[in-house]
Amino acid sequence: MTNLMMAENYIDSKLLGVTKSILFIDPTLEDYEILVRGINPNIKVVILDIYRDSIQQITESLVRNPDIETVHIVSHGAPGCLCLGNSQLNINSINNDYSQQLESWSVTNLLLYGCNVVAGNVGTEFLSRLRKVTGANIAASARPTGNVALGGDWELEVIKGELEVDVPFTEEIQEEWNYVLKTPFTAKPELFQVSDRVLNRLNPLTGQYEPIGDAGIRYNAAGYSSGDNYIYGITDAAAGNRLIRRSSDGSFQYVTPTGGLSNVETYGFQGWKPDSLWYDYRYSYN
């Protein structure tokens, strides 16, 4: 008997009458058993099987429980993505892998518990696309989700449609579970790309580069500095071949010859010209 069936059978024996809510939880979450212990007893609980496709499992469970109105999904998250066991729900998989299954989810509400799921442009697009395919009201978060002491919370502050969000976990369990629902990928080095003056960051869950911001000037990236978490680049000739520094939010400043920063182009260090060689922006060039 699979984990999914054992979990459903165990919870069914505890429920009186027909529940209208169901919660799917990813067992790869740290100490997920603590969360299960604190779930509202009126909510049916399904522990997903990590050896099977999670979206397929959810679809099968909803077919067996046609009276369900509200679905809670608890998993690791990243902008525009839910990481469910061995499966990922993102814009690409919604469009190409799971569209028919998601369309069959005849539920009223979807509540997505995962860090930063609807953050940024890719998160907004993910939310809109999922709502269009499922037709459900959806609540999710653009912030870290989980223990308050670790910078998280359990509020789903971004809502598409009309629904009231009630956290499925008791306050005691919210405090006891000492983690946040961020994907493990966030601990890995980030990859950036500059394309037509737009700074992009690679989302390893989707395999796509996501735009961060347009600098308004054309430049080539010189490299990423792990020391101060900025990207340095040289603008094109039309912008004076100036050395610039770009932050993770897409904004930029010019680097001065003394190593300072300025918002004024003419104060920026001229890092390259045809008859010169750039050695180090902090010192000088020949």
Backbone hydrogen bonds, N-H to C=O, Kabsch-Sander energy under -0.5 kcal/mol:
donor,donor_aa,acceptor,acceptor_aa,energy
6,M,2,T,-2.5
7,A,3,N,-2.6
8,E,4,L,-2.2
9,N,5,M,-2.8
10,Y,6,M,-2.3
11,I,7,A,-2.3
12,D,8,E,-2.7
13,S,9,N,-1.5
14,K,11,I,-1.5
15,L,11,I,-0.9
15,L,12,D,-0.8
17,G,15,L,-0.6
19,T,17,G,-0.5
22,I,70,T,-2.3
23,L,44,K,-3.1
24,F,72,H,-3.1
25,I,46,V,-2.2
26,D,74,V,-2.1
29,L,26,D,-1.7
32,Y,29,L,-1.3
34,I,31,D,-1.6
35,L,31,D,-0.8
36,V,32,Y,-2.3
37,R,33,E,-2.0
38,G,34,I,-0.9
38,G,35,L,-1.0
39,I,36,V,-1.4
40,N,168,P,-2.5
43,I,40,N,-2.1
44,K,21,S,-2.3
44,K,42,N,-0.5
46,V,23,L,-3.1
48,L,25,I,-2.2
48,L,46,V,-0.7
50,I,48,L,-0.6
52,R,49,D,-1.8
57,Q,53,D,-1.9
58,I,54,S,-2.4
59,T,55,I,-2.3
60,E,56,Q,-2.5
61,S,57,Q,-2.4
62,L,58,I,-2.3
63,V,59,T,-1.7
64,R,60,E,-1.8
65,N,61,S,-1.0
68,I,65,N,-1.7
69,E,20,K,-3.0
70,T,20,K,-2.3
71,V,109,N,-2.5
72,H,22,I,-2.8
73,I,111,L,-2.7
74,V,24,F,-2.7
75,S,73,I,-0.5
75,S,113,Y,-2.5
76,H,83,C,-1.0
77,G,181,L,-1.8
78,A,81,C,-2.1
80,G,117,V,-3.1
81,C,78,A,-2.4
82,L,89,L,-2.0
83,C,76,H,-2.4
84,L,82,L,-0.8
84,L,87,S,-2.1
85,G,83,C,-0.8
87,S,84,L,-2.9
89,L,82,L,-2.7
90,N,88,Q,-0.7
91,I,80,G,-0.6
94,I,90,N,-2.7
95,N,91,I,-2.1
96,N,92,N,-2.3
97,D,93,S,-1.9
98,Y,93,S,-2.9
102,L,98,Y,-2.9
103,E,99,S,-2.0
104,S,100,Q,-0.9
104,S,101,Q,-0.7
105,W,102,L,-1.4
106,S,104,S,-1.8
107,V,105,W,-2.2
108,T,69,E,-1.6
109,N,69,E,-2.5
110,L,137,N,-3.0
111,L,71,V,-3.0
112,L,110,L,-0.5
112,L,139,A,-2.9
113,Y,73,I,-3.3
113,Y,111,L,-0.7
114,G,112,L,-0.8
115,C,181,L,-2.3
116,N,143,R,-2.2
117,V,114,G,-1.0
118,V,141,S,-2.0
119,A,116,N,-1.7
123,G,119,A,-1.3
124,T,120,G,-2.1
125,E,121,N,-2.3
126,F,122,V,-2.2
127,L,123,G,-2.4
128,S,124,T,-2.2
129,R,125,E,-2.6
130,L,126,F,-2.6
131,R,127,L,-2.1
132,K,128,S,-2.1
133,V,129,R,-2.2
134,T,130,L,-2.4
135,G,131,R,-2.7
137,N,108,T,-3.0
138,I,160,K,-2.5
139,A,110,L,-2.4
140,A,158,V,-2.5
146,G,153,D,-1.5
147,N,179,Y,-2.9
150,L,147,N,-1.2
151,G,148,V,-2.0
152,G,147,N,-2.3
153,D,144,P,-1.0
157,E,155,E,-1.0
158,V,140,A,-2.3
159,I,157,E,-0.6
160,K,138,I,-3.2
161,G,159,I,-0.6
163,L,161,G,-0.5
166,D,164,E,-0.6
167,V,165,V,-0.5
170,T,38,G,-1.9
174,Q,170,T,-2.1
175,E,171,E,-1.5
176,E,172,E,-2.1
177,W,173,I,-2.8
178,N,176,E,-0.9
179,Y,177,W,-1.2
181,L,145,T,-3.2
182,K,180,V,-1.0
183,T,77,G,-1.9
186,T,183,T,-1.7
187,A,184,P,-1.5
188,K,185,F,-2.0
193,Q,200,N,-2.3
195,S,193,Q,-0.5
195,S,198,V,-2.3
198,V,195,S,-1.8
199,L,213,G,-2.4
200,N,193,Q,-3.0
201,R,210,E,-2.4
202,L,191,L,-2.8
203,N,208,Q,-2.8
206,T,203,N,-0.9
207,G,203,N,-2.6
208,Q,203,N,-0.8
210,E,201,R,-3.2
212,I,199,L,-3.5
213,G,199,L,-1.1
215,A,197,R,-1.8
215,A,213,G,-0.5
220,N,234,I,-2.8
222,A,232,Y,-3.6
223,G,232,Y,-1.6
225,S,230,Y,-3.1
226,S,224,Y,-0.7
229,N,225,S,-1.6
230,Y,225,S,-0.9
231,I,246,R,-2.3
232,Y,223,G,-2.7
233,G,244,I,-2.0
234,I,220,N,-2.1
235,T,242,R,-2.5
236,D,218,R,-2.5
239,A,236,D,-1.2
240,G,237,A,-1.8
241,N,236,D,-2.2
243,L,269,F,-2.5
244,I,233,G,-2.9
245,R,253,Q,-2.7
246,R,231,I,-3.2
247,S,251,S,-2.4
250,G,247,S,-1.8
253,Q,245,R,-1.9
254,Y,262,S,-3.1
255,V,243,L,-2.6
256,T,254,Y,-0.5
256,T,260,G,-2.2
259,G,256,T,-2.2
262,S,254,Y,-2.4
265,E,263,N,-0.5
267,Y,264,V,-1.3
268,G,265,E,-2.2
269,F,255,V,-3.9
271,G,241,N,-1.4
271,G,269,F,-1.2
272,W,241,N,-0.9
276,S,273,K,-2.4
279,Y,277,L,-0.6
279,Y,284,S,-0.6
280,D,284,S,-0.9
283,Y,280,D,-2.0
286,N,277,L,-1.2
